[in-house]
Amino acid sequence: MTDQDFLQFLLDKLNEGYEEYKKNHPDFAKIVEKEEGKPESSYGRKETHCESCGSWLQGFDICDECGRINK
């Protein structure tokens, strides 16, 4: 088995597992279908760094370093 064959085998197994997971979790599958093909920036995730000073926000809106409220 060549490296390419092994890589293809792993990708096939990964895709099988992913399809099985979507089948067993219909809510997840709906979200994936809705978001598929959209750019990552459109997912609505929160910023992780302060817009003002660049410090790590640790999951909060208020920066520990400068006190700025980030949206």
Order of alpha helices (4+ residues) and beta strands (2+ residues): alpha-alpha
